[in-house]
Each structure stands twice: as structure tokens, then as C-alpha cells.
């Protein structure tokens, strides 16, 4: 993995990721007791769509093509309005940081996080496979880190969840790294995760933004 990809996967990157639980907070409130199963579900659904969106964004920018079609495909496959808002919020934070570090191409306003990461990958030469892996790994770490704040837990246990999910992440990377068109982005939404996001967005008692 390139040094830039490692930087983007670093939990210490100041892009407001610490405000997110990857949907774990509402899932626990709804009675979830199997976090590894939740991680597997996210990798197969939400994360798969986001990783593919980032890879297709990178392919479009490499060919000098616009991003409108990529954005429309991402939005159509991200059914929850709350999840779209969260992704755009994270995208704004990442874009503010990235534009101080790299010479990014002109972007549409309000891009979601995976598309901003695709633009960063284009500007810095990050390969598509590394880009997909960054998004998947960051998703795993977001949930595992949030679990430490939401439940009494040995940090080694949370880390073991991430390690156990790495083979599934490798499969995900292999599935999406070659994609290059908006129609290639998989529509792998999870109605349960989407409903959790919608419920969480209107609750007044929460630790995490999402």
C-alpha cells in the first residue's frame, strides 16, 4: 500500500471520523449483540458500494471525464437520506484537509466522502486497489473504535474483529478494484442499516453523529 493510502487510512487524520460510529451506536441501541456480524454486513453492503464509488470516481478522473454520472449513481444506491448527508459531511471535511495538502482537480460541491477520496487518489497516484482497501479498512476501524466508547471492551477484542474481517475486505477489494463506469457500482444497500441511520438522525440522545 502506498504511503498516501496509509495516511488516508490513519484514524488520526483530522477529518471528523471520530464523530462517526458507522451505524454501530443505533445498532447497539436496537439490540445488536454480534459486532463481527455487523462488520460483515457493512462490508457486503454499504462499504462495497462506497468502495466501488471511489474506484469509479478515480477511473473517470484518469480519463478526464466529469463526475455527475458517478454522483448520480452513488446517490441512487445510497437510499437513506441520512446516510447521504453523513457522507457529504465527511466529504466536506476531507476536502478541506485535502486541498491544503494536494493539488486537487476542480470538484463538484457537496461530493460524498468516497468521491473525494477518489479525487485524492487521482491527485496522489494511489492505485485503485489501495483506494478500495482504504475505504474498507477505515469502515472497519470506525466501527471497532466506536465500540470501545459504547461498550466496556478490551481493545484487543475490537482489534481481533478487524483482523477477522480482513479476508472479507480482501475479497471486496478484488471485486471492485477494476470497476470503471457508474453502472458498475453495485446496489448493495442494507434496509436495516438504512433504517438505523434514519432513526439515529432524529434522536436527541446520542454520542455519535452517525
N, C-alpha and C positions, 0 to 999 in steps of 0.2 A: 504494500500500500504506500502511496506517495506521502511525503511529509505534509503537504497541504491537506490531504484526506485525513491524516491522523489529527491534524489541528482541528478540522471541522468535526471530528468525532469526539473531541475532548470535552468532557462535561463542564470544564472550567471556562469554556468560551462564553463571553458575556452577551448572550442573545436571548435572555429571559426564559431559557428552557427550564430553569428551576421553578418557574411558576406553573409547570405542567405536570400532570401525573399520567399522561397517556390514557386517560379514561379510567385509571385504576381507582381513584377516590370514589366516584359514583358506583363503580362495580362492587367495591367492598361494602358500600352502604346498602347495595341491593342484595347482599348476602353471598358474594363470591368468597370461596374459601380455597380455591386452587389457582394461585397466581401463575404457575408454569403453564397451565392450560389456557389462561387468559393471554399470556405472551404468544403462545402458539396460534391462537385465534387472530390476534392482531397481525402477526407476520403473514398469515394466509389471506388477510382481507385488507385492512386499512393500509398497512405498511407496504404490501405488494403494489397497490395502486399508486401510492406516493413514490415509491422507488421507480416504478415504470414511468411516472410523470417526469421525474427528474432526468432520467435517461433520455426520454424523447425530447425534452427541452434541450439537452446537450446536443442531440443529433440535429435538431433544427438550427441551432446557432452555428454549428460547424458548417452547415450548408448555406448559411446566410439567409435563412427563412424566418418569417415572422412567428410570433408566439400565440397569436389569437386562437388558432385552432387547438393548440395544446391546452391553453387555459379553458376553453370551452369543454374539451374532453375531460379534463380534471374535474371541473365543476359538475358536469353531468354524472360523473361517477362518485362524487362525494355528496351523497344525498342530504346529509344533515347540514342545515344552515349553521348550526353552532360549530360544527367541525370545520366548515369552510371559513367562518370568521376567525377561529383559532389559528388555522393555517396561514391566513393572510396576516394576522397579527404577528405571528412568528416570522413570517417573511419580511415584514417591515423592519423588525428588529435586526434580522440578519443582514438585510440590505444596507441599513445604516452603518453597521460594522464593516461589511464587505467593501463598500465604496470608499472607506478610509484606508483600506489595505491594498486594493487591487483596482485596475482599470477595467471596469465592467462595461459591457455594451449598453446602449440605451434600453431601458426596460419599461414595460407597461406598469402603471401604478397599480398597487393592490395585488401584486403577484403572491401566490401562496409559497410557503416555505420550500417545497420540492422544486419549484421552478426557479426560485432564487438560487438554490444550491446547484441546479443545473447550469445557471449562468456563471456562478463562481467556478464550477468545474471547467467550463469553456475558457474562462479568462486565465485559469491557472494550469491548464493541461492535465487535469485529473481524468484518468480513464473512466469509461462508463461503468465498468465492473466495480471499481473503487467507490464511485459515486453511489451506486446502489447499496453497496455494503455499508457506507457511512450512514445512510438513512435507516437501514435496518438495525444497525448496531446502536445508533442513537435512540431509536424507539425502545429497544430492549433496556438500555441503561436508564432511560427516563422512567419507565415503569418500575424497575428494580430500585432506583434511588427513591422514588416516591413511596414505595413500600416501607422503607426504613423510617419514614416520617409518619406513616399512617398506622403502623402496627409494631409492637415490640418484636424485634427480629435481630438475629445475629447477621451482621453484614456478610459473613461468609456464605450464609444461606442464600441471600439475594444474589450474590455473585455466582453461586452454583446454578441458579436459574438461568442466568445469561449464558454460562458455559454450555449448559444442556441444550439451549436453543440454537447454538452456533451451527450445527449441521443443517437445521431448517433454514437458517439465514443463508448458508452457502447454496442451498437449492434455490432459494428465492433469487439470489444474485445471478445464478446461471440462467434462470428463466427470463429475466428482464434485461440483462446487460446488452443484448443485441437489438432491442426494440428501437425503431426509428420513426414511427408515424403515430399520430394521435389515435388512430383506430386500433393500434396495437395495445394501448393501455388497458389492462384488464379491469372489468367492472366487478370487483370482488368486495362489495360492501358487506357490512355486518349490521343487520337491522337492530340487533341487541345493543351493540356499541353505539350506534347512531342514536337510539332512544336514550341511552345513558347520557350521552353528550347533551341532548336537548333538555333533559331533566336537570342536569347539573348547571346548565347555563342560567337557569332561573331560580336556583336555590340561593338562599341568603346565608346558609351555614356551610362554608367550605373552606378548605385550606389552600387548594389549588385552583387556578383559573380554569383548567380543563383536565 
